[in-house]
């Protein structure tokens, strides 16, 4: 059986929110929320630019890679990258 998860979040605290769950290979997920709610912090954690406890975020790197797309309302443009 192929790997069932690619990213596993286990009680990750971001602001007033606690995130738990799995993101599977090939799964499309969206993060939306108001300004200053932690969307960029979550992206930084997933890009491994911000360190967190290894018990809260696990990566199964054999399962694939992450692609990231962001929309800037200020510039009315999308930006995309892989990490």
Protein Blocks (a to p, Z undefined) as FASTA:
>chain_A
ZZfbfbdcehiaehjbcceddddehiacdddddehilmmmmmmmmnopaccdfklpccdf
knoccddddddfklopacdddZZ
